[in-house]
Amino acid sequence: MPRYFFHIRDDGLLVTDVEGVELPDIPDLEERLLKVAREVLAEEEWKAELTDGRSFEIVNEEGRTILVVPFRNLQFLP
């Protein structure tokens, strides 16, 4: 099963996900992104400025970027 890493880009700084998570397919990847986004955006330190260049970078185990999602696109999640 492929492993994906959910890094956070904060302007020039990259906060890396060193563990990653194994997911069978893209719908599971999207579901996991929403779960991680809710957890991260619930933390006070991330709430202040959501449109300042922060984004999730989802990378596969080969190091290839699969998806980049700006925080501002996720700030109104239910």
BAVEXKE-969365 format. One record per atom (N, C-alpha, C): residue number from 0; atom name; x, y, z. Coordinates in nm, 3 decimals, decimal comma. Each point is the difference from the previous one (the first is absolute). Example, Ala and Ser with C-alpha at 12.3 -4.5 7.8 and 13.67 -1.06 7.14 Angstrom:
@nr=0 atom=N xx=1,319 yy=-0,569 zz=0,780
@nr=0 atom=CA xx=-0,089 yy=0,119 zz=0,000
@nr=0 atom=C xx=0,090 yy=0,120 zz=0,000
@nr=1 atom=N xx=-0,035 yy=0,105 zz=-0,072
@nr=1 atom=CA xx=0,082 yy=0,119 zz=0,006
@nr=1 atom=C xx=-0,077 yy=0,109 zz=0,073
***
This chain:
@nr=0 atom=N xx=0,086 yy=-0,118 zz=0,000
@nr=0 atom=CA xx=-0,086 yy=0,118 zz=0,000
@nr=0 atom=C xx=0,090 yy=0,124 zz=0,000
@nr=1 atom=N xx=-0,032 yy=0,101 zz=-0,081
@nr=1 atom=CA xx=0,084 yy=0,120 zz=-0,006
@nr=1 atom=C xx=-0,004 yy=0,081 zz=0,129
@nr=2 atom=N xx=0,111 yy=0,065 zz=0,030
@nr=2 atom=CA xx=0,011 yy=0,088 zz=0,118
@nr=2 atom=C xx=0,004 yy=0,144 zz=-0,047
@nr=3 atom=N xx=-0,076 yy=0,085 zz=0,070
@nr=3 atom=CA xx=-0,006 yy=0,143 zz=-0,032
@nr=3 atom=C xx=0,040 yy=0,081 zz=0,122
@nr=4 atom=N xx=0,061 yy=0,114 zz=-0,026
@nr=4 atom=CA xx=0,047 yy=0,090 zz=0,105
@nr=4 atom=C xx=-0,072 yy=0,133 zz=-0,014
@nr=5 atom=N xx=-0,048 yy=0,053 zz=0,112
@nr=5 atom=CA xx=-0,077 yy=0,123 zz=0,001
@nr=5 atom=C xx=0,086 yy=0,111 zz=0,060
@nr=6 atom=N xx=0,084 yy=0,060 zz=-0,084
@nr=6 atom=CA xx=0,087 yy=0,109 zz=0,043
@nr=6 atom=C xx=-0,079 yy=0,130 zz=0,006
@nr=7 atom=N xx=0,052 yy=0,095 zz=0,077
@nr=7 atom=CA xx=-0,059 yy=0,133 zz=0,005
@nr=7 atom=C xx=0,106 yy=0,100 zz=-0,045
@nr=8 atom=N xx=-0,034 yy=0,078 zz=-0,101
@nr=8 atom=CA xx=0,088 yy=0,106 zz=-0,049
@nr=8 atom=C xx=-0,047 yy=0,130 zz=0,061
@nr=9 atom=N xx=0,089 yy=0,069 zz=0,069
@nr=9 atom=CA xx=-0,030 yy=0,130 zz=0,062
@nr=9 atom=C xx=0,096 yy=0,100 zz=-0,060
@nr=10 atom=N xx=-0,041 yy=0,061 zz=-0,110
@nr=10 atom=CA xx=0,087 yy=0,084 zz=-0,082
@nr=10 atom=C xx=0,124 yy=-0,080 zz=-0,037
@nr=11 atom=N xx=0,118 yy=0,037 zz=0,047
@nr=11 atom=CA xx=0,122 yy=-0,071 zz=-0,038
@nr=11 atom=C xx=0,031 yy=-0,121 zz=0,086
@nr=12 atom=N xx=-0,070 yy=-0,019 zz=0,109
@nr=12 atom=CA xx=0,027 yy=-0,109 zz=0,094
@nr=12 atom=C xx=-0,085 yy=-0,122 zz=-0,033
@nr=13 atom=N xx=0,060 yy=-0,118 zz=0,004
@nr=13 atom=CA xx=-0,074 yy=-0,124 zz=-0,022
@nr=13 atom=C xx=-0,001 yy=-0,081 zz=0,129
@nr=14 atom=N xx=-0,120 yy=-0,023 zz=0,054
@nr=14 atom=CA xx=-0,017 yy=-0,085 zz=0,118
@nr=14 atom=C xx=-0,033 yy=-0,138 zz=-0,054
@nr=15 atom=N xx=0,094 yy=-0,093 zz=0,018
@nr=15 atom=CA xx=-0,016 yy=-0,131 zz=-0,063
@nr=15 atom=C xx=-0,073 yy=-0,100 zz=0,088
@nr=16 atom=N xx=-0,078 yy=-0,080 zz=-0,065
@nr=16 atom=CA xx=-0,067 yy=-0,115 zz=0,061
@nr=16 atom=C xx=0,096 yy=-0,117 zz=-0,019
@nr=17 atom=N xx=0,065 yy=-0,043 zz=0,105
@nr=17 atom=CA xx=0,101 yy=-0,106 zz=-0,013
@nr=17 atom=C xx=-0,060 yy=-0,140 zz=0,004
@nr=18 atom=N xx=-0,121 yy=-0,014 zz=0,052
@nr=18 atom=CA xx=-0,062 yy=-0,132 zz=0,009
@nr=18 atom=C xx=-0,080 yy=-0,037 zz=-0,124
@nr=19 atom=N xx=-0,080 yy=0,093 zz=-0,047
@nr=19 atom=CA xx=-0,087 yy=-0,029 zz=-0,113
@nr=19 atom=C xx=-0,109 yy=-0,098 zz=0,040
@nr=20 atom=N xx=-0,080 yy=-0,037 zz=-0,100
@nr=20 atom=CA xx=-0,110 yy=-0,093 zz=0,024
@nr=20 atom=C xx=-0,022 yy=-0,080 zz=-0,128
@nr=21 atom=N xx=-0,028 yy=-0,128 zz=0,017
@nr=21 atom=CA xx=-0,029 yy=-0,086 zz=-0,115
@nr=21 atom=C xx=-0,147 yy=0,014 zz=-0,037
@nr=22 atom=N xx=-0,025 yy=0,026 zz=-0,128
@nr=22 atom=CA xx=-0,136 yy=0,016 zz=-0,050
@nr=22 atom=C xx=-0,015 yy=-0,074 zz=-0,131
@nr=23 atom=N xx=-0,112 yy=-0,069 zz=-0,020
@nr=23 atom=CA xx=-0,016 yy=-0,083 zz=-0,119
@nr=23 atom=C xx=-0,027 yy=0,076 zz=-0,129
@nr=24 atom=N xx=-0,068 yy=0,117 zz=0,009
@nr=24 atom=CA xx=-0,035 yy=0,068 zz=-0,124
@nr=24 atom=C xx=-0,026 yy=0,148 zz=0,023
@nr=25 atom=N xx=-0,027 yy=0,073 zz=-0,108
@nr=25 atom=CA xx=-0,017 yy=0,145 zz=0,005
@nr=25 atom=C xx=-0,120 yy=0,043 zz=0,086
@nr=26 atom=N xx=-0,117 yy=-0,065 zz=-0,006
@nr=26 atom=CA xx=-0,109 yy=0,041 zz=0,090
@nr=26 atom=C xx=0,040 yy=-0,008 zz=0,148
@nr=27 atom=N xx=0,079 yy=-0,101 zz=0,036
@nr=27 atom=CA xx=0,047 yy=-0,009 zz=0,138
@nr=27 atom=C xx=0,100 yy=0,111 zz=0,031
@nr=28 atom=N xx=0,079 yy=0,038 zz=-0,098
@nr=28 atom=CA xx=0,095 yy=0,110 zz=0,015
@nr=28 atom=C xx=-0,076 yy=0,131 zz=0,026
@nr=29 atom=N xx=-0,105 yy=0,025 zz=-0,075
@nr=29 atom=CA xx=-0,081 yy=0,120 zz=0,019
@nr=29 atom=C xx=-0,066 yy=0,002 zz=0,137
@nr=30 atom=N xx=-0,052 yy=-0,115 zz=0,043
@nr=30 atom=CA xx=-0,063 yy=-0,011 zz=0,132
@nr=30 atom=C xx=0,101 yy=0,028 zz=0,110
@nr=31 atom=N xx=0,119 yy=-0,054 zz=-0,015
@nr=31 atom=CA xx=0,107 yy=0,022 zz=0,099
@nr=31 atom=C xx=0,041 yy=0,147 zz=0,003
@nr=32 atom=N xx=0,009 yy=0,064 zz=-0,117
@nr=32 atom=CA xx=0,034 yy=0,142 zz=-0,005
@nr=32 atom=C xx=-0,101 yy=0,082 zz=0,079
@nr=33 atom=N xx=-0,128 yy=-0,028 zz=-0,017
@nr=33 atom=CA xx=-0,103 yy=0,074 zz=0,074
@nr=33 atom=C xx=0,013 yy=-0,022 zz=0,150
@nr=34 atom=N xx=0,031 yy=-0,123 zz=0,041
@nr=34 atom=CA xx=0,017 yy=-0,030 zz=0,142
@nr=34 atom=C xx=0,120 yy=0,077 zz=0,057
@nr=35 atom=N xx=0,112 yy=-0,006 zz=-0,070
@nr=35 atom=CA xx=0,121 yy=0,069 zz=0,045
@nr=35 atom=C xx=-0,023 yy=0,151 zz=0,001
@nr=36 atom=N xx=-0,067 yy=0,052 zz=-0,102
@nr=36 atom=CA xx=-0,028 yy=0,144 zz=-0,008
@nr=36 atom=C xx=-0,083 yy=0,045 zz=0,120
@nr=37 atom=N xx=-0,102 yy=-0,076 zz=0,034
@nr=37 atom=CA xx=-0,083 yy=0,036 zz=0,116
@nr=37 atom=C xx=0,083 yy=0,003 zz=0,128
@nr=38 atom=N xx=0,088 yy=-0,099 zz=0,017
@nr=38 atom=CA xx=0,084 yy=-0,006 zz=0,120
@nr=38 atom=C xx=0,096 yy=0,118 zz=0,006
@nr=39 atom=N xx=0,066 yy=0,028 zz=-0,110
@nr=39 atom=CA xx=0,099 yy=0,109 zz=-0,003
@nr=39 atom=C xx=-0,068 yy=0,135 zz=0,018
@nr=40 atom=N xx=-0,110 yy=0,023 zz=-0,071
@nr=40 atom=CA xx=-0,067 yy=0,129 zz=0,008
@nr=40 atom=C xx=-0,069 yy=0,022 zz=0,134
@nr=41 atom=N xx=-0,020 yy=-0,106 zz=0,077
@nr=41 atom=CA xx=-0,058 yy=0,013 zz=0,134
@nr=41 atom=C xx=0,103 yy=0,052 zz=0,101
@nr=42 atom=N xx=0,128 yy=-0,011 zz=-0,032
@nr=42 atom=CA xx=0,105 yy=0,046 zz=0,090
@nr=42 atom=C xx=0,011 yy=0,152 zz=-0,009
@nr=43 atom=N xx=0,009 yy=0,065 zz=0,115
@nr=43 atom=CA xx=0,003 yy=0,146 zz=0,006
@nr=43 atom=C xx=0,110 yy=0,062 zz=-0,087
@nr=44 atom=N xx=0,119 yy=-0,057 zz=-0,001
@nr=44 atom=CA xx=0,112 yy=0,061 zz=-0,072
@nr=44 atom=C xx=-0,025 yy=0,008 zz=-0,150
@nr=45 atom=N xx=-0,089 yy=-0,082 zz=-0,054
@nr=45 atom=CA xx=-0,027 yy=0,001 zz=-0,144
@nr=45 atom=C xx=-0,121 yy=0,084 zz=-0,036
@nr=46 atom=N xx=-0,080 yy=0,040 zz=0,098
@nr=46 atom=CA xx=-0,124 yy=0,073 zz=-0,028
@nr=46 atom=C xx=0,023 yy=0,144 zz=-0,043
@nr=47 atom=N xx=0,103 yy=0,063 zz=0,051
@nr=47 atom=CA xx=0,017 yy=0,144 zz=-0,014
@nr=47 atom=C xx=0,001 yy=0,049 zz=-0,145
@nr=48 atom=N xx=0,088 yy=-0,053 zz=-0,081
@nr=48 atom=CA xx=0,016 yy=0,052 zz=-0,136
@nr=48 atom=C xx=-0,003 yy=-0,115 zz=-0,099
@nr=49 atom=N xx=-0,117 yy=-0,029 zz=-0,051
@nr=49 atom=CA xx=-0,015 yy=-0,116 zz=-0,088
@nr=49 atom=C xx=0,032 yy=0,029 zz=-0,145
@nr=50 atom=N xx=0,012 yy=0,124 zz=-0,036
@nr=50 atom=CA xx=0,022 yy=0,032 zz=-0,142
@nr=50 atom=C xx=0,141 yy=0,051 zz=-0,026
@nr=51 atom=N xx=0,092 yy=-0,031 zz=0,087
@nr=51 atom=CA xx=0,134 yy=0,057 zz=-0,010
@nr=51 atom=C xx=0,101 yy=-0,090 zz=-0,069
@nr=52 atom=N xx=-0,043 yy=-0,089 zz=-0,086
@nr=52 atom=CA xx=0,096 yy=-0,084 zz=-0,071
@nr=52 atom=C xx=0,014 yy=-0,140 zz=0,056
@nr=53 atom=N xx=-0,077 yy=-0,034 zz=0,101
@nr=53 atom=CA xx=0,007 yy=-0,136 zz=0,055
@nr=53 atom=C xx=-0,078 yy=-0,096 zz=-0,088
@nr=54 atom=N xx=0,055 yy=-0,121 zz=-0,014
@nr=54 atom=CA xx=-0,070 yy=-0,101 zz=-0,079
@nr=54 atom=C xx=0,041 yy=-0,140 zz=0,044
@nr=55 atom=N xx=-0,085 yy=-0,096 zz=-0,031
@nr=55 atom=CA xx=0,035 yy=-0,140 zz=0,016
@nr=55 atom=C xx=0,066 yy=-0,045 zz=-0,129
@nr=56 atom=N xx=0,107 yy=-0,077 zz=0,014
@nr=56 atom=CA xx=0,064 yy=-0,063 zz=-0,116
@nr=56 atom=C xx=-0,004 yy=-0,150 zz=0,023
@nr=57 atom=N xx=-0,078 yy=-0,069 zz=-0,078
@nr=57 atom=CA xx=-0,011 yy=-0,145 zz=0,013
@nr=57 atom=C xx=0,100 yy=-0,061 zz=-0,097
@nr=58 atom=N xx=0,089 yy=-0,083 zz=0,056
@nr=58 atom=CA xx=0,111 yy=-0,057 zz=-0,075
@nr=58 atom=C xx=-0,006 yy=-0,152 zz=0,013
@nr=59 atom=N xx=0,029 yy=-0,071 zz=-0,109
@nr=59 atom=CA xx=0,002 yy=-0,146 zz=0,009
@nr=59 atom=C xx=0,135 yy=-0,049 zz=0,050
@nr=60 atom=N xx=0,013 yy=-0,130 zz=0,018
@nr=60 atom=CA xx=0,122 yy=-0,056 zz=0,058
@nr=60 atom=C xx=0,122 yy=0,014 zz=-0,090
@nr=61 atom=N xx=-0,021 yy=0,030 zz=-0,127
@nr=61 atom=CA xx=0,111 yy=0,025 zz=-0,092
@nr=61 atom=C xx=0,044 yy=0,145 zz=0,004
@nr=62 atom=N xx=-0,071 yy=0,083 zz=0,078
@nr=62 atom=CA xx=0,034 yy=0,141 zz=0,011
@nr=62 atom=C xx=-0,068 yy=0,089 zz=-0,102
@nr=63 atom=N xx=-0,092 yy=-0,056 zz=-0,076
@nr=63 atom=CA xx=-0,072 yy=0,077 zz=-0,102
@nr=63 atom=C xx=-0,120 yy=0,070 zz=0,063
@nr=64 atom=N xx=-0,014 yy=0,129 zz=-0,025
@nr=64 atom=CA xx=-0,114 yy=0,076 zz=0,051
@nr=64 atom=C xx=-0,125 yy=-0,042 zz=-0,076
@nr=65 atom=N xx=-0,100 yy=-0,044 zz=0,075
@nr=65 atom=CA xx=-0,126 yy=-0,046 zz=-0,056
@nr=65 atom=C xx=-0,103 yy=0,113 zz=-0,004
@nr=66 atom=N xx=0,001 yy=0,082 zz=0,105
@nr=66 atom=CA xx=-0,103 yy=0,103 zz=0,013
@nr=66 atom=C xx=0,051 yy=0,111 zz=0,090
@nr=67 atom=N xx=-0,031 yy=0,125 zz=-0,035
@nr=67 atom=CA xx=0,028 yy=0,116 zz=0,084
@nr=67 atom=C xx=-0,133 yy=0,070 zz=0,023
@nr=68 atom=N xx=-0,034 yy=0,019 zz=0,129
@nr=68 atom=CA xx=-0,128 yy=0,063 zz=0,034
@nr=68 atom=C xx=0,025 yy=0,115 zz=0,097
@nr=69 atom=N xx=-0,026 yy=0,124 zz=-0,043
@nr=69 atom=CA xx=0,016 yy=0,115 zz=0,089
@nr=69 atom=C xx=-0,096 yy=-0,009 zz=0,119
@nr=70 atom=N xx=0,047 yy=0,043 zz=0,118
@nr=70 atom=CA xx=-0,085 yy=0,002 zz=0,118
@nr=70 atom=C xx=-0,127 yy=0,079 zz=-0,026
@nr=71 atom=N xx=0,012 yy=0,111 zz=-0,072
@nr=71 atom=CA xx=-0,118 yy=0,086 zz=-0,022
@nr=71 atom=C xx=-0,113 yy=-0,076 zz=-0,069
@nr=72 atom=N xx=0,034 yy=-0,106 zz=-0,075
@nr=72 atom=CA xx=-0,103 yy=-0,080 zz=-0,066
@nr=72 atom=C xx=-0,072 yy=-0,093 zz=0,098
@nr=73 atom=N xx=0,057 yy=-0,017 zz=0,119
@nr=73 atom=CA xx=-0,054 yy=-0,095 zz=0,097
@nr=73 atom=C xx=-0,057 yy=0,066 zz=0,125
@nr=74 atom=N xx=0,010 yy=0,131 zz=0,011
@nr=74 atom=CA xx=-0,034 yy=0,066 zz=0,126
@nr=74 atom=C xx=-0,148 yy=-0,005 zz=0,037
@nr=75 atom=N xx=-0,087 yy=-0,032 zz=-0,095
@nr=75 atom=CA xx=-0,144 yy=-0,004 zz=0,030
@nr=75 atom=C xx=-0,055 yy=-0,142 zz=0,004
@nr=76 atom=N xx=0,087 yy=-0,095 zz=0,028
@nr=76 atom=CA xx=-0,045 yy=-0,139 zz=0,011
@nr=76 atom=C xx=-0,101 yy=-0,013 zz=0,113
@nr=77 atom=N xx=-0,100 yy=-0,086 zz=-0,018
@nr=77 atom=CA xx=-0,099 yy=-0,020 zz=0,108
@nr=77 atom=C xx=0,061 yy=-0,073 zz=0,117
***
